Amino acid sequence: MVNLDTGAVLPVPKSRTPHTMDGPYTLNACTDDAPLYALALSGAEWAAIDWVRSRGGAGAAVRVSPAVVAADIHTTVTTAKNALARLVRLNVLLKTSPRSQVYQLNPRRFWEGSGDAQVRACRRLDPPAIVPDAKAVAAARKAAAKFAGSAAAEQEPPGPPGAGSTPTIGAGR
């Protein structure tokens, strides 16, 4: 490189130092979708998500056999099928076609690779939002009712002394 004003030769810039985030990385997107903790996922469903992610399902579609998943996550084939089916209903997993056994994690929530590739995948797949199902809504209502009940019990004023249900020692003799 040469400075055009002075004609002096400039040193060549150093090559870029690699950053720790260079290369593939896992993105857990924070979107307007329902958070995963609000979906009341079972252990088998969490294990199925992890199984698909470990096989590359966060960056591309992978072939998933319920029998193989069941053997790897130490559960029955029926439980694995039910877990995969619920994840598809919740839009956490996407199927390439209704009868295929090829799944991909929703790129709006999970992605491994560059951000540009994620944008292209979202445009190509047009992934639906992750939405709670009836089981997740029921679990949220139960938790809210439990929280409301415990909050009401804490706000209840104490009764007069001796009016409690705990008997005193020697009472009634």
N, C-alpha and C positions, 0 to 999 in steps of 0.2 A: 504494500500500500504506500502511496506517495501523497504527501501534502501538496495540493495543487498551487497553493499560495507561495510556499517557500521552496518547494522541490525536495524537501527532506524526506528520507525514507522512514516510514513509521514501522514500529514493530508489529508483527502479526499478532492479532488478539489470541489469547489462550483459548483452548477448547473448553467447552462448557463442562463444568463438574456435574456428574450425574446426581440427581436428587433422589432421596429415599422413596419418593412416590412415583418415580419413573417406571414405566412398564405396567403390567396389569395390576389392578387393584380392585378391591371389593367396595362397591358403593351401596350403602343402605340409605336409600333416598328418604328424605323428609318431605313428603308431599301432602296434599290435602286428603289423601286416602285415610281410611281407618288404620290406626297403629296396630301392629301385630299383637301387642299385649291385650288389646280390646277385643280380639276375635275368639277368645276362649279356646285356643288350640290345645289339643291333647298331646301327650308325649309322643305318640306315633306320628302325629302331624308335624311336630317340630323335627322329629328324626327324619321324616320324609323330605322336608325342606333341606335339612343339612345333607342328606344323601344326594339329592339332585344337585345341590350346590357343589358338593365335593366331586361330582362327575362332570363338571363344566356347564351345568344347566343355568348358571347366572350370566353366561355370555353367548350361549348357543343352545339350540334344541338338542336334547339327548334322548336316547331310547331308554325307556323305563319299563321293567317287567315287575309286576307286583310280587312275584315269587322271589326274585332276586332281592328286592327291597326288603321283603319280610325276613329273609335269611340274614341279611346284613344288619337290620335293626332289631333282630331277635323278637319277632312277633309272628302272628299268624298271617297267612295270605289274605284272609278276609279283612283283618284289621288294616293291612297295608292298602288293600283296594279301597276301603272306606276312607282312609286318610287321604289318599290321592284324589278320590272323588270329591271330598269336602274342600280340599285345597283348590280344585278346579272350580267348584261352585263359588268359592270366595274370590276367585280371580288371582290368587297367589301364584298358582301354576296355570300356564296356558298350554292348550293342546293344539297341535298343528292342524288336526282334523278330528271330527267326532269319534272315529273308530280307530285312530292310530294310538300307538303307545309311545309317542314322542312328545315330550314335555319341555317347557322352558319356564324358568322363574320369571315372573312379571318384571320387565325391565324398568317399570316405574318405581319398583321397590328394591330390586336386587340387580346389580350389574357388576361384572368383572371385565375390565378392559378400559379403553380410552373413553373419554366423554363424548367425542365425536361419534364413535361407534354406537354409544348408547342413544344418541339423538337419532341416528339412522335407524336403529332397531325399533325405537318408539314410533317413528314415522311408518316403518314397514309393517309392524305388528298392530299398530294402533291399539295398545293394551287398554283394557277396561280398568276402571278404578277398582281398588280392593274395597269391598263393602261387607259389613257384618251380615251374617245370616241369622235365622231365628234363634239358634243356640247361643250365639254371641250376644244378641239382644237380651235374651232371658238371663244370661249370666250377668250382664251389666245391670239389669233391673234388680236382680237378687242382691248384688253388691251394694247398689244404691239404697235399697231397703234396709239392708243390714247396717250400713253407715248411718242412715237416718235414725234407726232404732237405737243404736249405741249413742248417738249424739243426744237424743231425747232422754235417755236414761241418765246421762251425765248432767243434764240440766235440771233434772227433777230435784226439788228441794228436799232436804232430809226431814223426816218426821220428828215428832216429839221424842225425848229420851225414853227408852224402855218400850217404845211402840214397835220396835223392829221384830222380825220373825225369829231372831236368834234367842233361844231361851237362856236365861241366866242360871248360873250354877246355884243349886239349892232352892230354886223357885218351886212353889207348889208342894212343899213338904210340911 
